[in-house]
Amino acid sequence: MAWPDFAYDIYEDFEDSTLAAGLTESDAGGEFDFPDSAQYYMGSNSASDSLDGAEAFIYFEAPDSFSYGFWFRTGTYGNWAGGPWIIRLLSVASGSLYRIIDEDNTGSSANQFMCIEDSDVITRSSGTWYWCTGKLVRNGTCYFRVYDTAHAQVGSEMSYAMPNTEFGHFQLGSSIAFTNASIVYFDAFVVDTTDATYPLLGWETAAGGTNVSKYKKYYDYRRAQ
């Protein structure tokens, strides 16, 4: 079967400036660029997020169980400098329930993705594309994996015990203000709230293993007519 091999509920390919239904942009500082052609992975454009002091992210109202996946190009933040919270799940009441941080030579002096527990780490390289996928479950076990562009899993799967707290916004982007002079990129953001299929893989699993979704093929075909 060609990707996606699942029933997804939100798919944003960042091929134009209109967000997919269900997504909202929060970007008072104008840091998110839809689309940006400087770097891209699945199509001719991606979304760029400039890290120069302001929050910039897209979000949706999260159900009690869902899975997600997206291409992400890491930034370069300098020695002993933190990077963005590329994923953040807020509770309805207040505060972060879960986050994934893109770190660059911080604390342990190693390039890494770090989860909310600040103990689980996946080593990554700066300025590199990765496929990130995860599953979040209220009052259950949550998971996160990273794959490289050759479709090989990077590091070990992260897991996290989620409390029985009502979910609020799920945010993709720089959900906290940073002053590092860097840009990160996002592409092909997909969410499955129907089945919470995990892991969501951003490539065809049978017909050639390309990195182009059926949705994009159809989109490009219709645009060419």
C-alpha positions as CSV (number, residue, x, y, z in Angstrom):
1,M,0.0,0.0,0.0
2,A,1.1,3.5,-0.7
3,W,1.4,6.1,2.1
4,P,-0.7,7.0,3.9
5,D,-1.7,3.5,4.9
6,F,-4.1,4.8,7.5
7,A,-7.2,7.0,7.9
8,Y,-5.8,10.5,8.8
9,D,-7.8,13.4,10.1
10,I,-5.4,16.3,9.5
11,Y,-2.9,16.6,6.7
12,E,-0.9,19.8,6.1
13,D,1.7,19.6,3.3
14,F,2.7,23.3,3.5
15,E,2.4,23.7,-0.3
16,D,0.5,26.9,0.0
17,S,-0.4,29.6,2.6
18,T,-3.7,28.0,3.6
19,L,-3.7,25.8,6.6
20,A,-5.6,22.5,6.6
21,A,-8.9,22.4,8.3
22,G,-8.6,21.9,12.0
23,L,-5.3,23.8,12.3
24,T,-4.8,27.3,13.6
25,E,-1.7,29.5,13.5
26,S,-0.4,31.4,16.5
27,D,2.3,33.7,15.3
28,A,2.2,37.3,16.6
29,G,5.8,37.9,15.5
30,G,5.4,36.7,12.0
31,E,8.1,34.0,12.4
32,F,6.3,31.2,10.5
33,D,6.6,31.3,6.7
34,F,4.0,29.4,4.7
35,P,5.4,28.2,2.4
36,D,9.1,28.5,2.4
37,S,11.2,27.2,-0.5
38,A,14.6,27.5,1.1
39,Q,14.5,24.0,2.4
40,Y,11.9,21.3,1.7
41,Y,11.6,17.6,1.9
42,M,8.4,16.1,0.5
43,G,7.4,18.8,-1.9
44,S,8.5,22.1,-3.4
45,N,7.9,24.0,-0.1
46,S,8.1,23.5,3.6
47,A,7.2,25.8,6.6
48,S,10.1,27.7,8.1
49,D,10.2,28.9,11.7
50,S,12.6,31.7,12.6
51,L,13.9,31.6,16.1
52,D,14.5,35.2,17.0
53,G,12.6,35.8,20.2
54,A,8.9,35.1,19.5
55,E,6.6,32.1,19.7
56,A,5.4,30.7,16.3
57,F,3.4,27.5,16.0
58,I,0.3,25.9,14.6
59,Y,-2.1,24.0,16.8
60,F,-5.2,21.9,17.1
61,E,-7.6,20.9,19.9
62,A,-6.3,17.5,21.0
63,P,-8.6,14.6,21.7
64,D,-7.8,12.0,24.5
65,S,-5.9,9.8,22.1
66,F,-4.1,10.6,18.8
67,S,-1.0,10.0,16.8
68,Y,1.1,12.4,14.6
69,G,4.0,12.6,12.2
70,F,6.0,15.2,10.4
71,W,9.3,15.9,8.7
72,F,11.6,18.2,10.7
73,R,14.9,19.9,9.7
74,T,16.9,20.5,12.9
75,G,18.5,23.9,13.5
76,T,22.0,25.0,14.5
77,Y,22.0,26.9,17.8
78,G,25.6,27.1,18.8
79,N,27.5,25.6,21.7
80,W,25.6,25.3,25.0
81,A,22.5,26.9,23.5
82,G,19.0,25.5,23.7
83,G,16.7,24.9,20.8
84,P,12.9,25.1,20.3
85,W,10.1,23.1,21.8
86,I,9.1,21.6,18.5
87,I,6.1,19.8,20.1
88,R,4.1,20.9,23.1
89,L,0.9,19.5,24.5
90,L,-1.0,21.8,26.9
91,S,-3.6,20.8,29.4
92,V,-7.0,22.5,29.5
93,A,-6.3,23.8,33.0
94,S,-2.7,25.1,32.5
95,G,0.9,24.1,31.9
96,S,2.7,21.6,29.6
97,L,1.8,18.0,29.7
98,Y,4.4,16.9,27.1
99,R,7.1,18.4,24.9
100,I,9.8,17.4,22.6
101,I,12.9,19.8,22.6
102,D,15.4,20.1,19.8
103,E,18.7,20.6,21.7
104,D,22.1,21.6,20.3
105,N,25.1,21.1,22.6
106,T,23.1,21.8,25.8
107,G,23.7,20.3,29.2
108,S,25.3,17.1,28.1
109,S,27.1,18.9,25.3
110,A,25.5,16.5,22.7
111,N,23.0,17.1,19.8
112,Q,19.7,15.6,20.9
113,F,16.0,15.4,20.9
114,M,14.9,15.5,24.5
115,C,11.5,14.6,25.9
116,I,9.6,16.2,28.7
117,E,11.2,14.0,31.4
118,D,14.6,15.5,30.5
119,S,16.1,12.0,30.7
120,D,15.2,10.4,27.4
121,V,17.5,11.5,24.6
122,I,17.7,10.7,20.8
123,T,21.0,11.9,19.3
124,R,20.6,13.8,16.1
125,S,22.7,16.0,13.7
126,S,22.3,19.7,13.1
127,G,20.8,21.0,9.9
128,T,19.3,17.5,9.0
129,W,15.9,16.3,8.0
130,Y,14.2,13.7,10.2
131,W,10.7,12.0,10.3
132,C,9.2,12.4,13.8
133,T,6.2,10.4,14.9
134,G,4.4,9.9,18.2
135,K,1.3,8.8,20.0
136,L,-0.3,10.6,22.9
137,V,-2.9,9.0,25.2
138,R,-4.6,10.6,28.2
139,N,-3.9,8.5,31.3
140,G,-1.8,6.1,29.2
141,T,1.7,5.5,27.8
142,C,2.9,8.0,25.1
143,Y,5.5,7.2,22.5
144,F,7.9,9.1,20.2
145,R,10.2,7.9,17.4
146,V,12.7,9.5,15.0
147,Y,13.7,8.2,11.5
148,D,16.3,9.4,9.1
149,T,15.7,10.0,5.4
150,A,16.8,6.5,4.6
151,H,13.8,5.3,6.7
152,A,16.1,3.9,9.5
153,Q,15.0,4.5,13.1
154,V,17.4,6.9,15.0
155,G,18.1,5.9,18.5
156,S,15.6,4.2,20.8
157,E,11.8,4.9,21.1
158,M,10.9,7.3,23.9
159,S,8.0,6.6,26.2
160,Y,6.2,8.7,28.8
161,A,3.4,8.0,31.3
162,M,0.7,10.6,30.7
163,P,-1.4,11.7,33.7
164,N,-5.2,11.6,33.6
165,T,-5.5,15.3,32.7
166,E,-7.7,16.7,30.0
167,F,-5.8,17.6,26.8
168,G,-5.9,21.2,25.4
169,H,-3.8,22.4,22.5
170,F,-1.3,20.3,20.6
171,Q,1.3,22.7,19.2
172,L,3.8,22.2,16.4
173,G,6.6,24.8,16.1
174,S,8.5,27.0,18.4
175,S,6.1,27.2,21.3
176,I,8.4,29.2,23.6
177,A,10.3,32.3,22.8
178,F,14.0,31.8,21.8
179,T,16.7,34.3,20.9
180,N,18.9,31.9,18.9
181,A,19.7,33.0,15.4
182,S,18.5,29.9,13.6
183,I,15.7,28.6,11.4
184,V,14.0,25.2,11.6
185,Y,11.7,23.7,9.0
186,F,8.6,21.5,9.0
187,D,6.9,19.5,6.3
188,A,4.1,17.0,5.8
189,F,2.3,17.2,9.2
190,V,-0.2,14.4,9.6
191,V,-2.5,13.6,12.5
192,D,-4.7,10.5,13.1
193,T,-7.4,11.0,15.7
194,T,-9.6,8.2,14.5
195,D,-7.4,5.2,15.1
196,A,-4.2,6.8,16.7
197,T,-2.2,4.6,14.4
198,Y,1.5,4.4,15.5
199,P,4.0,4.8,14.1
200,L,2.9,7.0,11.3
201,L,5.5,6.6,8.6
202,G,6.0,9.4,6.0
203,W,6.9,7.3,3.0
204,E,5.4,4.6,0.8
205,T,6.0,1.2,2.4
206,A,5.7,-1.0,-0.7
207,A,5.7,0.8,-4.1
208,G,9.3,2.0,-4.3
209,G,9.7,3.6,-0.9
210,T,9.5,7.2,-2.1
211,N,8.8,10.1,0.1
212,V,5.7,11.4,-1.7
213,S,2.3,10.8,-0.3
214,K,-0.8,9.8,-2.4
215,Y,-2.4,13.1,-1.3
216,K,0.5,15.1,-2.8
217,K,0.5,13.1,-6.0
218,Y,-3.2,13.9,-6.5
219,Y,-2.7,17.5,-5.5
220,D,0.1,18.0,-8.0
221,Y,-2.0,16.3,-10.7
222,R,-5.0,18.5,-10.1
223,R,-2.8,21.7,-10.0
224,A,-1.3,20.8,-13.4
225,Q,-4.7,20.5,-15.1
